[in-house]
């Protein structure tokens, strides 16, 4: 064969099991490829002689070596190898054996890194979802209500009755429910509390603990943004690998200082451990670390379908040639995961609000080199490598962190649409904004909770209590709606314990990038010296258990004379009667 014509590439099947371990063959003193052929058919035949059950092989890359070239295919296999000379090794283990590996295997491993994120999901089509919502008949609520502490957290007669009677449609807000206790009337939106993604994630966590006695079960970070749910899981033996900000925990359970000598929990992971990915999703970097350690990723991935829907939308926009603008909080786990996922498919940049959108828009309208450099400085760390405003802001598509206010995302989309119409005209301008007519990457549960709250805010009210974790973005958005209507009579709380007395309440002030202040609590007046009957709104964020809502009702009722209060059965009877 002519030296100018490369030899035909051999085909190699990389066979991974569900734990993301690679099948390799021992051959004398070297460990090498298990399934190689002169063409794809031969390589598949060798794969099937060892693993009859496997996913369809998919070609990912070509490995160039000093010797043969390899077309590299991935497949996920089921069962133990039929060939005794074939064994599974984690990628970390193989990295530690580089001197003992055949050169061809070393060369393929060198090219594997960009594709590791694909390995856990080889059994899924690109339009499949990692963890589908369960229908109501398949719910497993009993799994997390097995003792009095959990039942007090998760169960509420009041909330179950409200959801059964006030929710005429899961995706559409109805009129609020009114609970007339006599001295206090509670206005409860038709939609509040746990969304389907949170229910899915909670069930997956409790099931993982129950189904794996004797194994170490970790959560990548907080399951959801609710301290009471997370504390209950910790009580049952779960451990977190890192904080919601990505700071790793040491083996002593404390946050490990950067570069400190303390061993990290991450470093202790083995293929026998279980790591649950929370509803927010995870970055590609974290998933790759788990893949390398041979940990089952897909089986314990509880990423919300509606978060994954955003990822799929971004992938489609990227294929259509759009750059992606992510409307979100860059420090939030969900936005980090969305950015990490999106950057594989398109140039991407994160903006926080309409003000930052207008910074991009100023360049789009009149681009200059000075503005270009200013944007790259302002958004350093918030865009993909090589992002160039001059090239990548001409055709854009907007996706969002699912827990933000719909009207803010809509305003950003409308702003960019009008900007490009002004620049390119009514005919050509709209094509520069992908999906300009669609604003559906916001989670519908987030939206319907906001819609239901808006309907409840139309009622006359003496106060509003918004329940949720201090780091819960969707709860903060609910608080913002209440604050806009009620001002200082809106209170962001975590539980009934924050209602100190009839006179005062401990209110949480969310961190503000604009003010530069971190999150903190403040004691605010409630109804000092006022014993008149009250109308009170209560709602909970998507990660708020029903039991907390009922405990707030009980707490507020305790401030009024018992003789002035109706019992819960009478209140529920009124609710049922309509």
VOGU-3710 file (C-alpha; in Angstrom, 3 decimals, decimal comma):
1> xxxxxxxxxx> 0,000/0,000/0,000  1,260/3,487/-0,848  2,805/5,409/2,041  0,531/8,312/1,095  -2,635/6,269/1,651  -3,363/5,469/5,291  -4,207/1,905/6,159  -7,910/1,248/6,785  -8,853/1,933/10,384  -9,620/-1,002/12,624
11> xxxxxxxxxx> -12,845/-0,930/14,617  -12,820/-1,202/18,399  -15,880/-1,690/20,568  -15,583/-0,132/24,015  -17,999/-2,156/26,122  -19,149/-0,475/29,338  -21,373/-1,994/31,984  -24,062/-0,085/33,861  -21,415/1,006/36,368  -19,414/2,644/33,548
21> xxxxxxxxxx> -16,592/0,126/33,894  -14,756/-0,846/30,701  -14,335/-4,440/29,527  -10,646/-5,156/28,831  -8,677/-8,287/27,970  -5,632/-9,634/29,737  -3,036/-10,732/27,179  0,290/-11,834/28,598  1,830/-8,912/30,423  -0,396/-6,323/28,754
31> xxxxxxxxxx> -4,039/-5,364/29,176  -5,610/-4,433/25,863  -8,738/-3,968/23,807  -11,316/-6,697/24,228  -13,181/-6,384/20,922  -11,360/-5,322/17,755  -12,105/-6,136/14,114  -11,030/-5,233/10,627  -14,495/-3,770/10,154  -17,530/-2,951/12,259
41> xxxxxxxxxx> -19,263/-6,285/11,623  -16,265/-8,274/12,829  -15,852/-6,134/15,956  -19,572/-6,467/16,776  -19,401/-10,241/16,309  -16,548/-10,427/18,820  -18,491/-8,210/21,212  -21,554/-10,445/20,958  -19,564/-13,605/21,547  -18,819/-12,226/25,007
51> xxxxxxxxxx> -21,904/-10,076/25,671  -25,015/-11,200/23,757  -26,985/-8,299/25,266  -25,786/-4,827/24,396  -26,987/-1,462/23,139  -26,453/-0,641/19,447  -22,802/0,419/19,071  -22,328/4,119/18,293  -19,168/5,548/16,735  -17,666/8,450/18,691
61> xxxxxxxxxx> -14,146/9,226/17,494  -11,063/7,994/15,650  -7,908/7,276/17,608  -4,662/8,116/15,825  -1,564/6,187/16,946  1,893/5,486/15,577  0,504/2,125/14,558  -3,073/1,274/13,535  -5,868/3,837/13,431  -9,001/2,911/15,383
71> xxxxxxxxxx> -12,626/3,854/14,829  -13,937/3,864/18,382  -17,486/2,703/19,160  -19,297/2,691/22,520  -21,831/0,116/23,690  -23,392/-0,679/27,040  -23,433/-4,377/27,852  -25,479/-6,478/30,223  -24,294/-9,378/32,339  -20,947/-10,963/33,126
81> xxxxxxxxxx> -18,440/-11,574/30,306  -18,620/-15,035/28,711  -14,848/-14,940/28,106  -12,816/-15,524/31,271  -9,988/-13,410/29,893  -12,258/-10,337/29,796  -12,752/-8,307/32,958  -14,253/-4,962/33,924  -12,026/-2,168/35,195  -12,884/1,397/36,170
91> xxxxxxxxxx> -11,273/4,114/34,118  -9,459/5,350/37,228  -8,024/1,859/37,707  -6,856/1,770/34,093  -5,219/5,167/34,483  -3,239/3,707/37,365  -2,082/0,830/35,156  -0,917/2,832/32,144  2,501/1,125/32,076  0,790/-2,265/31,897
101> xxxxxxxxxx> -1,654/-1,363/29,120  -1,214/-2,120/25,444  -0,248/1,005/23,451  -3,463/0,820/21,411  -5,593/0,864/24,581  -3,570/3,751/25,992  -4,134/5,704/22,788  -7,895/5,180/22,919  -8,048/6,121/26,606  -6,186/9,335/25,760
111> xxxxxxxxxx> -8,992/10,339/23,404  -11,860/9,307/25,684  -12,231/12,356/27,931  -14,531/14,524/25,740  -16,997/11,632/25,382  -17,170/10,328/28,954  -20,443/12,159/29,605  -22,105/9,914/26,994  -21,140/6,647/28,677  -23,845/6,400/31,406
121> xxxxxxxxxx> -26,667/7,110/28,957  -25,842/4,768/26,075  -29,119/2,944/26,707  -31,147/6,107/26,084  -32,092/7,769/22,829  -31,348/11,477/22,635  -35,057/12,309/22,975  -35,522/10,026/25,995  -35,507/11,446/29,498  -33,192/10,210/32,231
131> xxxxxxxxxx> -35,864/9,978/34,945  -39,460/10,329/33,825  -42,152/11,704/36,080  -44,140/8,975/37,763  -47,894/9,031/37,348  -49,893/9,233/40,551  -50,662/5,503/40,688  -46,917/4,779/40,638  -46,039/7,251/43,378  -44,239/5,778/46,354
141> xxxxxxxxxx> -45,039/8,221/49,138  -44,967/5,500/51,781  -41,209/5,147/51,302  -40,548/8,459/53,073  -43,354/8,383/55,635  -42,265/5,415/57,697  -41,923/7,103/61,089  -43,601/9,869/63,064  -40,917/12,456/62,297  -41,278/11,977/58,554
151> xxxxxxxxxx> -45,068/11,858/58,668  -45,088/15,161/60,532  -42,888/16,643/57,818  -44,655/15,305/54,758  -48,307/14,732/55,690  -51,082/17,317/56,006  -54,844/16,728/55,990  -55,391/20,367/55,084  -53,010/20,379/52,130  -54,274/17,086/50,751
161> xxxxxxxxxx> -57,843/18,403/50,867  -56,878/21,685/49,183  -54,993/19,935/46,389  -57,811/17,449/45,838  -60,531/20,094/45,695  -58,896/23,303/44,457  -56,696/21,919/41,676  -58,991/21,370/38,728  -55,957/20,969/36,435  -52,328/20,287/37,331
171> xxxxxxxxxx> -51,087/22,853/34,793  -53,699/25,592/35,315  -54,205/27,808/38,344  -57,644/27,799/39,964  -59,134/30,146/42,506  -57,528/29,918/45,960  -58,985/27,893/48,805  -60,183/29,705/51,923  -59,870/27,968/55,290  -62,170/29,668/57,788
181> xxxxxxxxxx> -60,957/28,972/61,309  -63,018/31,867/62,687  -60,429/34,172/64,236  -58,139/33,534/61,240  -58,960/32,939/57,612  -56,243/31,377/55,497  -56,023/31,967/51,771  -54,129/29,112/50,129  -53,277/29,143/46,388  -54,542/26,185/44,369
191> xxxxxxxxxx> -50,949/25,225/43,550  -48,102/25,224/46,065  -45,478/22,915/47,493  -43,850/19,851/45,967  -43,667/19,716/42,191  -43,381/16,413/40,312  -39,630/16,786/39,879  -39,142/17,154/43,628  -41,483/14,235/44,381  -39,497/12,093/41,936
201> xxxxxxxxxx> -36,169/13,065/43,494  -37,340/12,507/47,068  -38,741/9,084/46,272  -35,529/8,132/44,468  -33,427/9,140/47,469  -35,499/7,263/50,046  -35,773/4,218/47,765  -32,004/4,179/47,264  -31,462/4,154/51,016  -34,068/1,444/51,603
211> xxxxxxxxxx> -32,924/-0,794/48,733  -29,222/-0,697/49,572  -28,749/-1,556/53,246  -25,104/-1,763/54,189  -23,964/0,387/51,256  -22,776/3,952/51,428  -25,330/6,271/49,821  -24,303/9,791/48,882  -26,047/12,748/47,333  -23,950/14,833/44,977
221> xxxxxxxxxx> -25,245/17,933/46,775  -28,490/18,872/48,523  -31,390/16,816/47,205  -33,637/19,872/47,119  -33,438/23,316/48,660  -35,208/22,441/51,877  -33,200/21,884/55,072  -35,869/19,738/56,744  -35,981/17,215/53,893  -32,185/17,124/53,683
231> xxxxxxxxxx> -31,865/16,716/57,460  -34,310/13,790/57,413  -32,227/12,064/54,750  -29,046/12,666/56,747  -30,798/11,162/59,755  -31,300/8,005/57,718  -27,640/7,736/56,725  -27,315/9,745/53,518  -24,224/11,934/53,104  -23,504/14,875/50,811
241> xxxxxxxxxx> -20,342/15,012/48,684  -20,410/18,790/48,295  -22,424/21,884/49,147  -24,943/23,535/46,856  -22,078/25,862/45,805  -19,860/22,935/44,809  -17,525/23,077/47,838  -16,411/19,528/48,706  -16,848/17,931/52,110  -13,942/16,228/53,848
251> xxxxxxxxxx> -14,263/12,806/55,414  -14,907/14,551/58,739  -18,112/16,044/57,319  -16,792/19,614/57,223  -16,262/21,744/54,143  -12,701/21,127/53,025  -10,532/24,239/52,563  -9,158/24,711/49,025  -5,877/22,863/48,687  -6,129/21,605/52,248
261> xxxxxxxxxx> -4,609/18,308/53,340  -7,911/16,787/54,494  -9,048/13,796/52,408  -12,269/14,498/50,537  -15,324/12,261/50,524  -14,975/12,356/46,725  -11,595/10,632/47,078  -13,065/7,749/49,094  -15,687/6,776/46,500  -15,568/3,259/45,085
271> xxxxxxxxxx> -17,656/1,428/42,523  -19,647/-0,116/45,402  -20,973/3,287/46,480  -24,187/4,958/45,356  -24,288/8,624/44,401  -27,642/10,283/43,711  -27,778/13,242/41,343  -30,361/15,777/42,597  -33,295/17,286/40,713  -31,194/20,304/39,631
281> xxxxxxxxxx> -28,952/18,018/37,546  -25,161/17,957/37,627  -22,301/19,415/35,654  -20,520/17,305/33,072  -17,360/17,608/35,166  -18,995/16,006/38,218  -20,587/13,267/36,143  -17,270/12,453/34,488  -15,638/12,067/37,909  -18,320/9,544/38,825
291> xxxxxxxxxx> -17,921/7,703/35,513  -14,167/7,370/36,057  -14,775/5,837/39,485  -17,113/3,208/38,047  -20,202/4,469/39,828  -23,678/3,907/38,446  -24,721/7,338/37,242  -27,897/6,862/35,191  -29,599/4,555/37,697  -29,418/7,197/40,426
301> xxxxxxxxxx> -29,787/10,329/38,311  -32,870/12,180/39,578  -32,527/15,188/37,246  -35,948/16,772/36,769  -37,458/16,177/33,323  -38,204/19,891/32,978  -34,576/20,790/33,634  -33,537/18,230/31,034  -36,132/19,757/28,685  -34,113/22,995/28,805
311> xxxxxxxxxx> -30,962/21,048/27,917  -32,675/19,446/24,938  -33,972/22,823/23,746  -30,452/24,265/23,934  -29,067/21,310/21,986  -31,657/21,838/19,233  -30,916/25,570/19,062  -27,197/24,830/18,878  -27,673/22,438/15,983  -29,631/25,144/14,193
321> xxxxxxxxxx> -26,652/27,469/14,468  -27,742/29,635/17,393  -25,618/30,716/20,333  -27,316/30,177/23,675  -28,083/32,852/26,257  -28,946/31,273/29,593  -31,131/33,429/31,826  -30,206/32,264/35,310  -28,197/32,726/38,469  -24,670/31,607/37,697
331> xxxxxxxxxx> -24,103/30,348/41,251  -27,184/28,090/41,216  -26,658/24,321/40,708  -29,273/24,166/37,968  -27,726/26,981/35,944  -24,267/25,443/36,362  -25,600/22,122/35,073  -27,424/23,773/32,171  -24,340/25,760/31,175  -22,137/22,667/31,414
341> xxxxxxxxxx> -24,540/20,681/29,263  -25,194/23,461/26,747  -21,535/24,283/26,116  -21,178/20,937/24,331  -23,652/22,056/21,701  -23,250/25,794/21,205  -21,369/28,934/22,252  -23,093/29,983/25,483  -23,254/32,840/27,969  -25,100/33,337/31,269
351> xxxxxxxxxx> -27,007/36,518/32,076  -28,850/37,252/35,295  -31,516/39,754/34,272  -32,777/42,247/31,689  -30,115/44,747/32,721  -27,374/42,313/31,676  -29,313/41,441/28,519  -29,142/45,111/27,586  -25,352/45,025/27,999  -25,255/42,407/25,255
361> xxxxxxxxxx> -27,856/44,321/23,291  -25,789/47,504/23,316  -23,011/45,621/21,536  -25,418/43,914/19,127  -26,914/47,261/18,127  -23,605/49,082/17,603  -20,614/46,706/17,871  -17,200/48,167/18,639  -13,946/46,594/19,762  -14,091/48,499/23,055
371> xxxxxxxxxx> -17,570/47,131/23,786  -16,454/43,642/22,789  -13,574/43,677/25,257  -15,800/45,160/27,960  -18,302/42,305/27,545  -15,600/39,645/27,721  -14,318/41,242/30,928  -17,780/41,702/32,451  -18,859/38,122/31,701  -15,529/36,427/32,356
381> xxxxxxxxxx> -16,209/32,893/33,587  -19,803/33,096/32,396  -19,265/32,142/28,764  -17,805/29,253/26,832  -14,120/29,299/25,846  -13,563/31,184/22,633  -16,846/33,062/22,915  -16,641/36,061/20,602  -19,454/38,635/20,799  -18,668/39,727/17,241
391> xxxxxxxxxx> -19,465/36,238/15,903  -21,674/34,625/18,503  -24,276/37,301/19,258  -25,742/37,559/15,769  -28,082/34,557/16,097  -29,157/33,778/19,638  -31,658/31,644/21,526  -32,710/32,135/25,132  -33,223/29,338/27,651  -33,623/29,788/31,369
401> xxxxxxxxxx> -33,177/28,483/34,857  -36,564/26,888/35,366  -37,343/28,526/38,704  -37,298/32,193/37,702  -40,212/34,544/37,056  -41,807/33,939/33,667  -42,368/37,641/32,967  -38,635/38,342/33,371  -37,639/35,671/30,845  -40,401/36,884/28,534
411> xxxxxxxxxx> -39,110/40,444/28,817  -35,605/39,329/27,844  -36,874/37,414/24,801  -39,050/40,330/23,726  -36,140/42,726/24,193  -33,832/40,744/21,918  -36,566/40,214/19,349  -37,250/43,952/19,102  -33,512/44,646/18,993  -32,948/42,388/15,983
421> xxxxxxxxxx> -36,072/43,684/14,246  -34,659/47,203/14,625  -31,317/46,007/13,220  -32,460/43,719/10,392  -36,093/44,662/9,761  -39,455/43,007/10,372  -38,812/40,290/7,790  -35,312/39,126/8,720  -35,015/40,245/12,344  -37,114/37,537/14,075
431> xxxxxxxxxx> -34,977/34,752/12,560  -32,016/35,998/14,600  -33,768/34,982/17,861  -34,342/31,241/18,094  -37,713/30,258/19,468  -38,723/33,911/19,836  -42,362/32,894/19,948  -41,754/30,264/22,608  -41,238/30,947/26,298  -41,718/27,376/27,468
441> xxxxxxxxxx> -38,353/26,459/28,952  -39,672/27,714/32,272  -40,911/24,805/34,410  -44,697/24,648/34,163  -44,905/23,856/37,892  -42,981/27,057/38,654  -45,296/29,000/36,381  -48,552/27,562/37,726  -47,406/28,199/41,323  -46,791/31,823/40,363
451> xxxxxxxxxx> -50,138/32,080/38,567  -52,003/30,561/41,518  -50,268/32,946/43,905  -51,233/35,937/41,757  -54,877/34,887/42,020  -54,594/34,537/45,797  -52,948/37,960/46,078  -56,102/39,520/44,647  -57,795/38,757/47,981  -57,729/41,224/50,898
461> xxxxxxxxxx> -54,847/40,117/53,124  -53,225/41,055/56,424  -50,029/39,082/55,799  -48,408/36,530/53,498  -46,082/33,748/54,651  -43,901/32,178/51,966  -42,316/28,902/53,067  -39,088/27,535/51,625  -35,377/26,939/52,023  -33,039/29,908/52,255
471> xxxxxxxxxx> -31,331/28,868/49,011  -34,558/28,116/47,147  -34,747/30,276/44,043  -38,340/29,429/43,170  -39,463/30,256/46,726  -37,745/33,615/46,509  -39,619/34,372/43,285  -42,903/33,680/45,117  -41,800/36,018/47,887  -41,010/38,729/45,342
481> xxxxxxxxxx> -44,565/38,545/43,992  -45,952/38,874/47,505  -43,601/41,718/48,376  -44,667/43,646/45,277  -48,297/43,474/46,470  -47,995/43,528/50,259  -44,641/45,186/50,956  -43,527/44,682/54,563  -46,493/42,366/55,226  -44,837/39,595/53,155
491> xxxxxxxxxx> -42,535/37,231/55,064  -40,040/34,667/53,770  -39,784/31,913/56,413  -38,480/28,353/56,670  -40,928/26,928/59,200  -43,379/27,819/61,952  -40,371/28,287/64,260  -39,707/31,624/62,520  -43,029/32,994/63,769  -41,731/34,099/67,144
501> xxxxxxxxxx> -44,990/35,440/68,542  -48,065/37,370/67,551  -45,894/40,474/67,692  -42,818/39,520/65,663  -41,425/37,200/63,030  -37,926/36,238/61,874  -37,897/37,046/58,175  -35,202/35,836/55,776  -33,639/38,420/53,456  -32,431/36,754/50,256
511> xxxxxxxxxx> -28,887/37,571/49,038  -28,851/40,509/46,657  -26,229/40,958/43,947  -27,369/44,548/43,543  -26,965/45,445/47,221  -23,909/43,240/47,663  -25,394/41,792/50,859  -25,479/38,108/51,628  -28,516/36,287/52,944  -29,475/37,126/56,518
521> xxxxxxxxxx> -32,412/37,162/58,897  -34,182/40,166/60,355  -36,804/40,371/63,082  -39,866/42,192/61,740  -43,097/43,227/63,460  -46,100/41,039/62,806  -49,319/42,219/64,569  -48,086/43,948/67,727  -50,993/44,926/69,929  -53,558/43,976/67,288
531> xxxxxxxxxx> -56,018/41,225/68,229  -58,491/41,666/65,375  -59,348/38,711/63,076  -56,823/38,131/60,300  -56,754/37,042/56,663  -53,467/35,282/55,984  -51,983/33,894/52,790  -49,685/30,862/53,047  -47,812/29,279/50,166  -44,796/27,049/49,815
541> xxxxxxxxxx> -42,054/26,742/47,227  -41,626/23,665/45,054  -39,402/22,040/47,701  -41,679/22,757/50,678  -43,286/19,696/52,348  -47,008/19,910/53,098  -46,446/19,248/56,788  -44,686/22,607/57,180  -47,713/24,459/55,800  -50,012/22,809/58,322
551> xxxxxxxxxx> -47,556/23,527/61,139  -47,653/27,243/60,245  -51,459/27,154/60,417  -51,254/25,490/63,824  -48,713/28,037/65,050  -50,736/31,069/64,000  -53,937/29,580/65,432  -52,155/29,211/68,764  -51,998/33,007/69,061  -55,785/33,288/69,252
561> xxxxxxxxxx> -58,173/32,216/72,055  -59,331/28,606/71,498  -62,967/29,570/71,930  -62,655/31,787/68,852  -61,354/28,983/66,619  -63,289/26,404/64,648  -61,978/22,830/64,549  -60,274/21,352/61,522  -63,123/18,964/60,695  -65,578/21,863/60,360
571> xxxxxxxx> -63,083/23,757/58,178  -62,560/20,750/55,919  -66,309/20,210/55,668  -66,719/23,808/54,473  -63,943/23,294/51,944  -65,572/20,131/50,583  -68,942/21,863/50,327  -67,386/24,566/48,163
//
